[in-house]
Amino acid sequence: MHYFICLKTYPIVLDLQTEVALKKFRTGDRLKAFSVKMRLDELASIDDEVGSWSDSTLDKINSQYRSTLKDCGLLENDLLNYPAGISESFWDYFDDINESWFKETCFK
């Protein structure tokens, strides 16, 4: 549930999840720090706010984002995967509140 709130609150995290992680998951590619960095660099080139952030801020976002995926069970050893041990009723909740997009972002 915390990750859902994070995705709803921070558009950059949602962007990384949909534009990097979800695409990598669908193609079976690994999620490496470089992939996230490339997306952050792309965002910095088209968004003035992100472009004004320091390299250390972008590095911290990259690191924290990947750590969060690990904490959620979505990333292990650079491999993206569906989180194990989550009940179907948990996922049904997101259908009930018309937020089923969250399931897709978690590779369901």
N, C-alpha and C positions, 0 to 999 in steps of 0.2 A: 504494500500500500504506500510505503514511503517513496518508492520509486515513481509511482503514479503521480504523487504530489509534486515531486521534483520535475517530472516531464511537463506537468501543467504550469508550473511556476517559472521555469527557466527555459525560454525558447531555444537557447543555444544547445541545451542538453537534448531537447526533442529533435532538433536538427541533426545533431550527431547520431542520435539513435536511428533516425529514419534514413539519413543520407549516407551514413557510413556503416553502422552495425547491421542494420536490417539488410542492406544490399550485400554486405559481406556474408551474412548468414545464408541468404538465398543462393549465393554462388558457391558456398562451401569454403570461402577464403578465410584466412586467419585475420583477426583484428590486432594489428600492431600499432604501436605508438605513432609510427610514421604515417599510417593511414589517417589517424585522427588529426595529426599535425597538418597534413595536406588540406583537410577540410577546414580547419581553423584558419589556415593561410588564405584559403579561397574566400571564406567569410570576411576576413580582414580586408581583402581587396575590394569587396563590394559593399561593406557596411562600415560607415565612418566610426561608429561607436566601437565595434570590435577592432577596427584598424587602429584606434587610439590606445588599445591595451598593450602593455609591455610584453616582451617575449617571456618574461618570467610568469606573468599572469596566464598567458596562453599555455605555457608548459604545465602550470598548476592545474588548469582546467583539464588538460589532456590526462594528466596523472590521476586526478580525482575522478574523472569520468570512467576511466578504465577500472579503477579501484571499486567504484560503485557497482559496475557491472559484475565484478567478481563477488562482491558482497551479496548481490541479488541472485547469484547462481547462474548468471547469463554468460559468464566468461571464465574459462579455466585454461591456463597455459596458451593463451592467445586463440583458443577455440571457442566460438560462440555456440551456445546450446540452449535448448529449452530447459528451464529450471525444473529440477526433479522434486517430487514429493509435495506438490501443491494440489490441493483438492479442486475438483471441478466446480464446486460451489463458489470458490474464490473467483474463478474466471467468470462464472455466471453473474456475479455481482456487477461486473462492468457492462454486461449486456443490459442488465436491469436499469442501470443509471445512464444508458445511452452513451457509453464511453468504450464501446467495443474496440476502438482503434488501439487501446492499450494492449489488448491481447496480441494483436499483430506485432506491436513493437517489442513484445516479449517472446516472439518467435512461436506463438501458439497458432 
